[in-house]
Amino acid sequence: MEQDVQNGRLNTPEDGDSKSKKVKNEVWEWVKAIAIALVLVFIIRFFLFKPFIVDGPSMQPNFHTGERVIVNQILYDIREPKRGEVVVFHVPSENRDFIKRVIAVGGDTVEVSGDTVKVNGQVVDEPYLKEAIEEAEANGGQYNTYNFPNEFFPDGKVPEGMIFAMGDNRGNSTDSRMIGYVPLEDVVGRADVIFWPIKDIEWINH
């Protein structure tokens, strides 16, 4: 039997087998760790949170084209959307997703007249539009140019299982005033974080 002397001791075949097993065990642990990480990324990406790219001016001045947001997809499996929350929903007729703000929920009666929004007869406080509305008024106009109910949707009561949503850019937004009420099953989730560009990173205030 051939034996090597190293560091004052004899190296036997058993030493080589032990080192080989140790290396294999370490490699296996790494493989398992990477596999678990990939599974977690898959679950988080496709079932819990989803990135969404803002496209178009409909949510200005609070969201802008190119901004990327994280959408919480699990929240509305636990509860229904609430007024004021920014949500992403699918529009089958457009074959794409929209990002808008929930104004009213099932059972509510909504009225949009100029820059005044009423839900169940009460004026809605919209601090996220305060500056934009004041600027429009200072220029002798109004911020919103499309009212609700209207000739296309004369019933202002939101059916159960649906929401009424509008873009923050009231004069340039295709929303429930044009496409109607949004079924809850079409709601993808709530927009929770702007994560890109870096200078705009922030938690979204609902």
Secondary structure in CASP SS format (residue, H / E / C, confidence):
PFRMAT SS
TARGET T0000
AUTHOR 0000-0000-0000
METHOD secondary structure of the structure
MODEL  1
M C 1.00
E C 1.00
Q C 1.00
D E 1.00
V E 1.00
Q E 1.00
N C 1.00
G C 1.00
R E 1.00
L E 1.00
N E 1.00
T C 1.00
P H 1.00
E H 1.00
D H 1.00
G H 1.00
D H 1.00
S H 1.00
K H 1.00
S H 1.00
K H 1.00
K H 1.00
V H 1.00
K H 1.00
N H 1.00
E H 1.00
V H 1.00
W H 1.00
E H 1.00
W H 1.00
V H 1.00
K H 1.00
A H 1.00
I H 1.00
A H 1.00
I H 1.00
A H 1.00
L H 1.00
V H 1.00
L H 1.00
V H 1.00
F H 1.00
I H 1.00
I H 1.00
R H 1.00
F H 1.00
F H 1.00
L H 1.00
F E 1.00
K E 1.00
P E 1.00
F E 1.00
I E 1.00
V C 1.00
D C 1.00
G C 1.00
P C 1.00
S C 1.00
M C 1.00
Q C 1.00
P C 1.00
N C 1.00
F C 1.00
H C 1.00
T C 1.00
G C 1.00
E C 1.00
R E 1.00
V E 1.00
I E 1.00
V E 1.00
N E 1.00
Q C 1.00
I C 1.00
L H 1.00
Y H 1.00
D H 1.00
I H 1.00
R C 1.00
E C 1.00
P C 1.00
K C 1.00
R C 1.00
G C 1.00
E C 1.00
V E 1.00
V E 1.00
V E 1.00
F E 1.00
H E 1.00
V E 1.00
P C 1.00
S C 1.00
E C 1.00
N C 1.00
R E 1.00
D E 1.00
F E 1.00
I E 1.00
K E 1.00
R E 1.00
V E 1.00
I E 1.00
A E 1.00
V E 1.00
G C 1.00
G C 1.00
D C 1.00
T E 1.00
V E 1.00
E E 1.00
V E 1.00
S E 1.00
G C 1.00
D C 1.00
T E 1.00
V E 1.00
K E 1.00
V E 1.00
N C 1.00
G C 1.00
Q E 1.00
V E 1.00
V C 1.00
D C 1.00
E C 1.00
P H 1.00
Y H 1.00
L H 1.00
K H 1.00
E H 1.00
A H 1.00
I H 1.00
E H 1.00
E H 1.00
A H 1.00
E H 1.00
A H 1.00
N C 1.00
G C 1.00
G C 1.00
Q C 1.00
Y C 1.00
N C 1.00
T C 1.00
Y C 1.00
N C 1.00
F E 1.00
P C 1.00
N C 1.00
E C 1.00
F C 1.00
F C 1.00
P C 1.00
D C 1.00
G C 1.00
K E 1.00
V C 1.00
P C 1.00
E C 1.00
G C 1.00
M E 1.00
I E 1.00
F E 1.00
A E 1.00
M E 1.00
G C 1.00
D C 1.00
N C 1.00
R C 1.00
G C 1.00
N C 1.00
S C 1.00
T C 1.00
D C 1.00
S H 1.00
R H 1.00
M H 1.00
I H 1.00
G C 1.00
Y C 1.00
V E 1.00
P E 1.00
L H 1.00
E H 1.00
D H 1.00
V E 1.00
V E 1.00
G E 1.00
R E 1.00
A E 1.00
D E 1.00
V E 1.00
I E 1.00
F E 1.00
W E 1.00
P C 1.00
I H 1.00
K H 1.00
D H 1.00
I C 1.00
E E 1.00
W E 1.00
I C 1.00
N C 1.00
H C 1.00
END
